[in-house]
Amino acid sequence: MNITNLKSIIFIILIFSNITYAQQPEKTGAITGGAPYTMLPWFKASFLEIADDVDEAKEEDKHVMLFFYLSECPYYNQMIKNFEKPFLKEFIQQHFDVIAINILGSKEVVITEDVSLTEKELATKVGVQYTPTIVFLNQNNEAVARTNGYRKPEKFKQVLAYVHDKAYKDSTLAQYIEKSKETGSYQLQSNVTFKQFIDFSIIKRPLAIIFEDKNCDSCAYFHNTTLEDEAVINEFRAFKVVRFDADSTQTIIDNKGNKTTPKDWAKQLKLNYRPDIILFDKGREITRIDGLLYKFHFQEVLRYVSGGSYQEFKTYNAYPVERQEELLEQGIDIDISK
């Protein structure tokens, strides 16, 4: 074999090697941190005819709790663990009928004789953004309270007491919590991300208003974990970020041009969680973070607002599916549990 032929063979081998290499599938990312799906056996085995469920609960002077969940959700899993804590489990079983609603489910949910939706359609209509979302119904089949996402057991017990006491007849959940809270010991922490500002009517760029107070038992996690994450910090750079003590009487101007105080603004917004984070764009509220979010979902809520994705996706809950697929195709791993 002469040198020319040998070079030709080597050239052909290299070409086919490159083609073979190019055809190899690129590494795709993986989602980790999902929790195995478990439904508590004492949840009501409902036919999802909600009006009938409400009537049955009323006979025992109970309320109905619609528990919107998503399989593999780490927050759902944590909430389920809390439901098994004796002081919560006993109270819930005695005073509530819990009905599970799969936010991606196709089962028919009959709300009234005239209104019937699939589980997924109902979740969209209710505006579920985070799971678990829990909607409480009074004995007239009317929504009287809700929580969005995970809350610590002691804080969730306040919500249960509000509904059980039927305090919704003459107060909001925020008013009930404010009236019943004791003076806490949490000291507000500073952060370089926070800016000083008082007139929010002139801000048309993405804006994040953070409300904290002395009773905030989730603020330490927010500061020491969430705000220490580089991806979260990067997403916050698109925002003007202002933090208020929710008990402050400092004079400010809200996004609509009204003179107010952080304390009154928090009341007007009916905030009942701390830290409660309100996200604005172009002068209007887009969404809020009023439950625990781990770092990945937290950064993506920020991106959902700053990137304008809220104009395409009606709720944040619809956004992560496409976003996760995009990241996985790029070979990026996603941990949803930290």
LINLINLIN-V8953 format. One record per run of one state. SS is the DSSP state (H for helix, E for strand, - for the rest). FROM is the first residue (numbers start at 1). LEN is the number of residues. Records with the same first field share a line. If there is no record, write none. Layout:
SS=FROM-LEN, FROM-LEN
This chain:
-=1-2, 24-7, 33-2, 36-13, 60-3, 70-2, 73-1, 84-2, 103-5, 111-5, 127-6, 138-5, 149-1, 151-2, 165-2, 170-3, 181-13, 195-4, 203-4, 213-6, 225-1, 229-1, 237-3, 246-5, 254-5, 269-7, 282-2, 290-2, 293-2, 307-2, 312-4, 330-4, 336-3
H=3-21, 50-10, 74-10, 86-10, 119-8, 153-12, 167-3, 173-8, 200-3, 219-6, 226-3, 230-7, 262-7, 295-12, 309-3, 316-14
E=31-2, 35-1, 49-1, 63-7, 72-1, 96-7, 108-3, 116-3, 133-5, 143-6, 150-1, 194-1, 199-1, 207-6, 240-6, 251-3, 259-3, 276-6, 284-6, 292-1, 334-2
